[in-house]
Every structure is written in structure tokens, then in C-alpha cells.
């Protein structure tokens, strides 16, 4: 079982990521394999409000928001097992979202990101 603290920012920022614009609504509906994480990168200005949701039928979704310095927000089980973060960027910069099953099991995940 992998805990969020077992992962370091360096690992998140050296993993390939899809770069998205938070000005547009982003949606991804996919099936992940055992051990797979979805990594999405975006730029935000200080004070930008971003809503991140991760839903699943069957998996236990977990969300994390990262900077180069480390994990700055995480969520598990906001709505049943589904996860949600309403995030206000503390600084201008690059942020990454980690979306996965809590215990890195295979399953269907639906990630949405919007402002």
C-alpha cells in the first residue's frame, strides 16, 4: 500500500505529464493499470481558483496537488470514495496534479479540472 508521503516532488516533476490550460475545462475519462498514476501540469497565477474532481465506479480515487517543493494539498473521499480539491494557488507557478487509485489498483478514473 503506497502512502502519499512515500512519493517525493522530484518523482512527480520528473514523470511525463500532460500540460493543460486551467482557462479551459479539462476532462479525462480513462482506465488506469495497477500502479499507474495520471500526472497533469498547469500554470496558475497567485489567487487563481481551480476545482479538481476525481470520480470512479469501483476504484478509490485519491488526488494530490504538487509544487517543486512538495505536496501542498490532497484529498481522499469527499463524496463517497470520490475526491475533490478546490484549490487557490498560493503563488504564480507550475503545479502538478497526481490522480490515482488510493492503493494504486487498476480501475476507471474520471478527472476534471476547471476554474
C-alpha positions in Angstrom: 0.0 0.0 0.0 1.5 3.3 -1.1 1.0 6.4 1.1 1.2 9.9 -0.4 4.2 10.7 1.8 6.1 7.9 0.1 6.3 9.9 -3.1 8.6 12.9 -3.4 8.1 16.1 -5.5 11.2 15.2 -7.6 9.4 12.0 -8.7 6.2 13.8 -9.7 8.1 16.5 -11.6 10.3 14.0 -13.5 7.4 11.9 -14.6 5.9 12.8 -18.0 2.8 14.9 -17.7 0.1 16.2 -19.9 0.2 20.0 -19.9 -3.2 21.7 -19.7 -4.7 25.2 -19.6 -6.8 25.9 -16.5 -8.6 28.5 -18.5 -10.3 25.7 -20.4 -12.3 22.9 -18.7 -10.2 19.7 -18.8 -11.7 16.3 -18.7 -10.1 12.8 -18.9 -12.0 9.6 -18.6 -9.6 6.6 -18.6 -8.8 3.2 -17.3 -5.6 3.0 -15.3 -3.5 -0.1 -14.8 -2.3 -1.3 -11.5 0.5 1.1 -10.3 -0.4 3.8 -12.8 -0.9 7.5 -11.9 -2.2 10.3 -14.0 0.0 13.4 -13.9 -1.3 16.7 -15.2 0.6 20.0 -15.2 -0.7 23.5 -15.3 0.4 27.1 -14.8 -1.5 29.2 -12.3 -1.3 32.8 -11.0 -1.5 33.6 -7.3 -5.1 33.6 -6.3 -6.4 31.5 -9.2 -9.2 29.2 -8.0 -9.1 25.7 -9.5 -11.6 22.9 -9.0 -10.3 19.4 -9.3 -12.5 16.3 -9.2 -11.7 12.7 -9.5 -14.5 10.2 -9.7 -14.7 6.4 -10.2 -17.1 3.5 -10.2 -15.1 0.8 -8.4 -11.8 2.5 -7.6 -10.9 4.6 -4.5 -9.8 7.9 -6.1 -7.0 10.0 -4.5 -5.9 13.5 -5.6 -2.8 15.5 -4.8 -1.6 18.9 -5.9 2.2 19.4 -6.1 4.8 22.1 -6.5 8.5 21.6 -6.9 8.7 21.9 -3.1 6.3 19.1 -2.4 2.7 18.1 -1.8 0.6 21.1 -1.0 -3.0 19.7 -1.0 -4.5 16.2 -1.1 -7.9 14.7 -0.8 -9.5 11.2 -0.4 -13.2 10.5 0.0 -15.0 13.9 -0.4 -18.2 12.4 -1.9 -18.3 8.7 -1.0 -15.0 7.4 -2.3 -14.7 10.2 -4.9 -12.1 13.0 -4.4 -12.3 16.8 -4.8 -9.9 19.7 -4.2 -10.9 23.3 -4.5 -7.5 24.9 -4.8 -6.4 28.5 -4.6 -2.9 29.0 -6.0 -0.7 30.4 -3.3 1.9 31.7 -5.8 2.4 32.2 -9.5 3.9 29.0 -10.9 3.8 25.5 -12.2 1.6 22.9 -10.4 1.0 19.2 -11.0 -2.0 17.1 -10.2 -1.5 13.5 -9.2 -4.6 11.4 -9.8 -4.7 7.7 -8.9 -6.4 4.9 -7.0 -5.5 5.3 -3.3 -3.7 1.9 -3.3 -2.6 2.1 -6.9 -5.1 -0.6 -8.1 -6.4 -0.8 -11.6 -9.7 0.9 -12.4 -11.7 3.6 -14.3 -11.0 7.2 -13.3 -12.6 10.4 -14.5 -10.6 13.6 -13.8 -12.0 17.1 -14.4 -10.2 20.4 -13.8 -11.9 23.8 -14.2 -11.7 27.3 -12.9 
